[in-house]
Structures are given as C-alpha cells and as structure tokens.
Amino acid sequence: MGQDITKRPLFNPSGDTELSKRRMINGNTTNLNDFNNLKYTWVSDWYRQAMNNFWVPEEINLGLDKKMYPQLDADERRAYDKILSFLIFLDSIQTANLPNVSEYITANEINLCLAIQTYQEAIHSQSYSYMLDSICEPDERDEILYQWKDDEHLLARNKFIGDIYNAFQEHRTAENFVRACMGNYILEGVYFYSGFMFFYNLARNGKMTGSAQEIRYINRDENTHLWLFRNIINELREEEPQLFTDELKEEYRGMIAEGVRQEIAWGKYVIGNNIAGLNEQMIEDYIKYLGNLRCTSIGLEKLFEGHDEEPESMKWVSEYSNANRIKTDFFEARSTAYAKSSALVDDL
C-alpha cells in the first residue's frame, strides 16, 4: 500500500513549535508563518528572489509581434502555435496541482514558497492568454489553446505529467507524493526547455521579440521553481531515506529519463531541422545535458555519457534566458534588470 502521509491540519493548537521537530512531511505543524525562525534557511534567499521577480504580462509591448506573426514561415508558425499550446497546459496544470502538494507539506516556510509559485503559475497562464489575444483572431486563439486535445504528440506529453499528478490524487501515499514532486521537477527542469529555446532562437533571428521577452520573465520564475523543488526533494532524501531506496531512486531516475526522451522527441517533431538556428542534434545534445544535470542535482546517477557540459552550440540559450540582464538594445520591452536582490547562485 505504501507509506502513509498525513494531510496537515488547518488549525492545530497542539502543534510543535521547536524547529528541530519541523519536517517536510508528516510533521506536527501549527501553520504559524514565522519568518524569523526557519528550519530550511535557504528559503530566505528563495523568498526574497521570488518576491523581487514580480511582473505583469502587459508590461511587454507585443505590437510588433502582432504584425510579424502572419509573416512567419509555415514551419516557424506551426512550432510557435504547438509550443505555446504545450506551455499553456503546463502552467495550467501546475496552478491546479501545487495546492495538492502544499496540503501535505508540514513546514510553513515551504508552504509560503508554494503559495508564491502558485501565484506565478497563474501569471504565466495570463501571459499566454495575453500573447494569444495580441497576435491572433479569436478563432485562431481557441484552436491554439486546445491543440493538445487533438495532437497525439502533445496529448502524450501532457498525459505523462497528468498521470503522475492524478496518481497522488487517487492514492495519497508518501511514495506517490515524492513521485508528484519528481513530476514537478521534470516539468520545470526538462519539459519547458525546448519551448523556451525556440522563442529565444526566433528572437536572435529578429522575430517575435516581444514573445521572447515574455518567455524570459516566465523562464526567470521557472528557474526559482526548479530550485525550490530540487531542494524539497533533497530535504526529503535526508529526512525520509526509506523513500529513497536504491529501487526507488532508480525509478525516479527512470522518470527523468522518460522526460528527457519525450523532450527530445518533441523537439524533433515540432522544431526538427526546419527552423533556422536550430537542428535535431543541437536539441538532443542540450536535453541530454539537462537530464544529467537534473539527476546529479538530486543525488542520482547521470543518464548519459559524454553530456556533462553545456553544449557549445547552445550556450546562447542561457544568455537569452537571463531576465536580469539589460537587453534594451535588442528587445522592444524595457530593461528587466529592476530586481535589486542578488540572483540565486545555482547550477540550473
């Protein structure tokens, strides 16, 4: 049946107040939010960074994108539509599922982080709606919005993450909780990347620069979300070693491998060798590198030999994804370097 996991009570006057007794799951929490007493001290930097990431989609002018969208060639427009449809689904399911995860976290500082992440996922969904409303007629917008229902490739990708989340809904065990966290980690750390790189590649070719700027804001948020779930998983590994047996670790590693396989197949399907500046080999090398990084960052063995370093051919992606760098000479939007806190130093 699996190890039990206890839903945290909303009001618990008999909860523990000692930091030493605070646990990621199955703790006895009071639900009191006390920023001066954090067991997981890394939360302080994470919270400050997430709060300084505040933005709204309409800050970015998409007027030029509206004019350029009909001028994209057929392959670019097909990829734009399908990738946007995929991203819309991912952020929507994240917004819906994060409260389910939070119900079983018994460390108040982690729940504060998840509340911010949920809000940011909602902002991302609003961003995609803004992009669609800016560039498309209503009939085109609805067609893009629900492409995942009819495209078997899109549906299969969504089903992989959706089934992981549903399994925890149906069987609330500690093992399924960790699997749900792994699904989140895969979504944030693997699934988004072909989509993001496509928009950045368009921008470096002088196309859809407003869309790329919108994605940069989203990418900045998603990096903090990835950092959050990596730390949650690592804390669980320390506190709940029975959930990280050799057998279970191999299962989690297999989940990442499947995410990588799907991401590579998706990139080849939607981008392939038909988009200037990208090709199938570049996509495969980059995603395999990310798969290794995601594994080793949570104490798992890497998946692929020879993919330990970021490929030279893809180093431009990190430059375009850095939303705290001044890009006013390229993007039509204003500088995004307004967040004054230091960026999280991490190996994402």
C-alpha positions in Angstrom: 0.0 0.0 0.0 2.9 2.4 0.6 3.9 4.6 3.5 1.2 6.8 5.0 1.3 10.6 4.5 -0.8 12.9 6.7 -2.6 15.9 5.5 -1.7 18.9 7.6 -4.4 20.3 9.8 -5.6 23.9 9.2 -5.8 24.7 12.9 -3.6 22.8 15.3 -3.1 24.4 18.7 -1.1 21.3 19.9 1.4 21.6 17.1 5.2 21.6 17.7 6.9 24.9 17.9 10.5 23.6 18.1 12.5 23.9 14.9 14.2 20.6 15.5 10.8 18.9 15.2 9.8 20.5 11.9 9.6 18.2 9.0 8.9 18.4 5.3 6.1 15.8 5.5 4.3 14.1 8.4 5.3 16.8 10.9 3.1 18.3 13.6 2.7 21.9 12.3 0.9 24.8 13.9 0.7 26.5 10.4 2.1 29.7 12.0 4.1 31.7 9.5 7.3 32.9 11.3 9.9 34.4 9.1 12.4 34.8 12.0 12.6 31.0 12.6 13.2 28.9 9.6 14.4 25.4 9.7 15.2 25.4 6.0 17.3 28.5 5.9 17.7 28.5 2.1 14.1 29.6 1.9 15.1 33.1 2.9 17.0 33.8 -0.3 14.5 31.9 -2.4 11.6 34.0 -1.0 13.4 37.3 -1.5 14.3 36.5 -5.1 10.7 35.3 -5.9 9.2 38.5 -4.5 11.6 40.6 -6.5 10.6 38.8 -9.6 7.2 40.5 -9.6 5.9 41.4 -13.0 2.7 41.6 -15.1 2.3 40.4 -18.7 1.1 43.7 -20.1 4.4 45.3 -19.3 5.7 43.9 -22.6 4.6 45.5 -25.8 3.5 42.9 -28.3 2.6 45.3 -31.1 5.5 44.3 -33.4 4.7 40.6 -32.8 1.1 41.1 -34.0 2.5 42.4 -37.3 5.2 39.8 -37.6 3.2 36.7 -36.6 1.5 36.4 -40.1 4.9 36.8 -41.7 6.5 33.8 -40.0 7.2 30.9 -42.4 5.0 27.8 -42.1 7.4 25.8 -40.0 8.0 28.7 -37.6 4.3 29.4 -37.2 3.5 25.7 -36.7 6.2 25.4 -34.0 5.1 28.7 -32.3 1.5 27.5 -32.1 2.2 24.0 -30.8 4.8 25.1 -28.3 2.6 27.8 -27.0 -0.3 25.3 -26.6 2.0 23.0 -24.7 3.2 25.8 -22.3 -0.4 26.8 -21.7 -1.2 23.3 -20.5 1.9 23.0 -18.3 1.3 26.2 -16.4 -2.4 25.5 -16.0 -1.8 22.0 -14.5 0.9 23.5 -12.2 -1.6 26.1 -10.9 -4.1 23.4 -10.2 -1.7 20.9 -8.6 0.5 22.9 -6.3 -2.2 23.3 -3.7 -2.5 19.5 -3.6 1.2 19.3 -2.8 1.0 22.0 -0.2 -1.7 20.2 1.7 0.9 17.6 2.8 3.9 19.8 3.4 4.3 20.4 7.1 7.0 23.1 7.0 5.4 26.5 7.0 8.2 28.2 5.2 7.9 25.8 2.3 4.2 26.4 2.0 4.9 30.1 1.7 7.1 29.4 -1.3 4.5 27.2 -2.8 1.9 29.9 -2.4 4.1 32.3 -4.4 4.8 29.7 -7.0 1.1 29.0 -7.5 0.5 32.8 -8.0 3.3 33.0 -10.5 2.0 30.0 -12.5 -1.3 31.9 -12.7 0.6 34.9 -14.0 2.2 32.7 -16.7 -1.2 31.4 -17.8 -2.3 35.1 -18.1 0.8 35.8 -20.1 0.0 33.1 -22.7 -3.6 34.5 -23.0 -2.1 37.9 -23.5 0.2 36.6 -26.2 -2.7 34.9 -28.0 -5.0 37.8 -27.7 -2.3 40.1 -29.1 -1.4 38.1 -32.2 -4.4 36.0 -33.1 -8.0 36.4 -34.1 -10.5 34.6 -31.7 -10.9 31.5 -33.8 -7.2 31.1 -34.2 -6.7 31.6 -30.4 -9.1 28.9 -29.5 -7.5 26.5 -32.0 -4.0 27.0 -30.5 -5.4 26.9 -26.9 -6.7 23.3 -27.3 -4.3 21.8 -29.8 -3.1 19.4 -27.1 -6.5 17.7 -27.2 -6.1 16.7 -30.9 -2.4 16.4 -31.4 -1.3 12.9 -30.2 2.2 14.1 -29.5 1.0 16.9 -27.3 -1.5 14.8 -25.6 1.0 12.1 -24.8 3.4 14.6 -23.2 0.6 16.1 -21.1 -0.6 12.6 -20.1 2.8 11.7 -18.7 2.8 14.5 -16.1 -1.0 14.5 -15.6 -1.0 10.8 -14.7 1.7 11.3 -12.1 -0.3 14.1 -10.5 -3.5 12.1 -10.7 -1.9 9.1 -9.1 -1.2 11.1 -5.9 -4.8 12.4 -6.0 -6.1 8.8 -6.1 -3.6 7.2 -3.7 -2.2 9.6 -1.1 0.9 7.8 -0.1 4.3 9.2 0.7 5.8 7.4 -2.3 3.3 9.0 -4.6 4.0 12.4 -3.0 7.6 12.1 -3.9 6.6 11.0 -7.4 4.4 14.1 -7.7 7.4 16.2 -6.6 9.5 14.4 -9.3 6.9 15.2 -11.9 7.1 18.8 -10.9 10.9 18.7 -11.1 10.7 17.1 -14.6 8.2 19.6 -15.8 10.1 22.6 -14.6 13.6 21.3 -15.4 13.2 19.4 -18.6 9.8 19.9 -20.2 10.0 23.7 -20.6 13.3 23.9 -22.3 12.6 23.1 -26.0 9.8 25.7 -25.8 11.9 28.4 -24.3 14.9 27.8 -26.6 12.5 28.1 -29.6 11.3 31.5 -28.6 14.9 32.7 -27.9 16.0 31.4 -31.3 13.3 33.3 -33.0 14.4 36.5 -31.2 18.0 36.1 -32.1 16.8 35.9 -35.7 15.0 39.2 -35.2 11.5 37.6 -35.0 8.7 37.8 -32.3 11.0 39.7 -29.9 8.1 40.6 -27.6 7.1 37.0 -27.2 10.7 36.1 -26.3 10.8 38.8 -23.7 7.5 37.4 -22.2 9.2 34.0 -22.1 12.2 35.4 -20.4 10.1 36.7 -17.5 8.5 33.3 -17.3 11.8 31.5 -17.5 13.2 33.5 -14.6 10.3 32.4 -12.4 10.6 28.8 -13.5 14.3 28.7 -12.5 13.3 29.6 -9.0 10.5 26.9 -9.1 13.0 24.3 -10.2 15.4 25.4 -7.5 12.6 25.1 -4.9 11.6 21.5 -5.9 15.2 20.4 -6.2 15.6 21.5 -2.6 12.4 19.9 -1.5 13.5 16.6 -3.0 16.9 16.8 -1.4 15.4 17.6 2.0 13.1 14.6 1.7 16.0 12.5 0.8 17.7 13.4 4.1 14.6 13.2 6.3 12.8 10.2 4.7 15.6 7.8 3.5 13.0 5.0 3.2 11.5 6.9 0.2 14.9 6.9 -1.5 15.9 3.2 -1.5 18.1 2.0 -4.4 14.9 0.7 -6.1 13.0 4.0 -5.7 16.0 6.1 -6.8 16.2 4.0 -10.0 12.5 4.6 -10.5 12.9 8.4 -10.1 15.9 8.3 -12.4 13.8 6.4 -15.0 11.1 9.2 -14.7 13.7 11.8 -15.6 14.9 9.6 -18.5 11.4 9.4 -19.8 11.1 13.2 -19.5 14.3 13.6 -21.5 13.1 11.1 -24.1 9.9 12.9 -24.6 11.5 16.3 -24.7 13.9 15.2 -27.4 11.2 13.5 -29.4 9.0 16.6 -29.0 11.8 18.9 -30.1 12.4 16.8 -33.2 8.7 16.7 -34.0 8.0 20.4 -33.6 11.3 22.0 -34.5 13.3 19.4 -36.3 15.7 20.6 -38.9 13.3 23.2 -40.4 14.0 26.2 -38.1 17.0 28.4 -38.9 19.4 28.4 -36.0 18.3 25.0 -34.5 18.5 21.4 -35.5 17.8 18.0 -34.1 21.3 17.3 -32.9 21.5 20.6 -31.0 18.2 19.8 -29.3 19.3 16.2 -28.4 22.7 17.3 -27.0 21.2 20.1 -24.9 18.3 18.0 -23.4 20.7 15.1 -22.6 22.9 17.6 -20.8 19.9 18.9 -18.8 18.9 15.3 -18.0 22.3 14.6 -16.5 22.2 17.9 -14.5 18.7 17.2 -13.2 19.8 13.7 -12.0 23.0 14.7 -10.3 21.4 17.7 -8.6 19.2 15.4 -6.5 21.8 12.7 -5.9 21.0 10.3 -8.8 23.4 8.8 -11.3 23.7 10.6 -14.6 21.9 9.2 -17.6 24.2 9.8 -20.5 27.9 9.5 -21.1 29.6 12.5 -22.8 26.9 15.0 -21.9 28.3 16.6 -18.7 28.9 20.1 -20.0 26.6 22.6 -21.6 27.0 22.1 -25.4 28.9 24.9 -27.1 26.2 25.1 -29.7 23.6 26.0 -27.1 25.4 28.5 -24.8 23.4 31.3 -26.3 20.2 29.9 -24.6 21.5 31.0 -21.1 22.3 34.4 -22.4 18.8 35.0 -23.7 17.1 33.4 -20.7 18.8 35.8 -18.2 16.0 38.2 -17.4 18.1 40.3 -15.1 20.4 41.4 -17.8 19.8 44.6 -19.8 18.7 43.8 -23.3 17.1 47.1 -24.3 19.3 47.2 -27.4 17.6 44.1 -28.7 14.2 43.6 -27.2 11.4 46.2 -27.6 10.4 46.0 -24.0 12.1 48.0 -21.2 15.0 46.7 -19.3 14.2 43.8 -16.9 17.1 44.5 -14.6 14.9 46.2 -12.0 15.1 43.4 -9.4 17.7 44.6 -6.9 18.2 41.4 -4.9 21.1 39.2 -5.8 20.1 36.4 -8.2 20.1 32.9 -6.8 23.5 31.3 -7.4 22.8 27.9 -8.7 23.7 25.3 -11.3 20.3 25.3 -13.0 
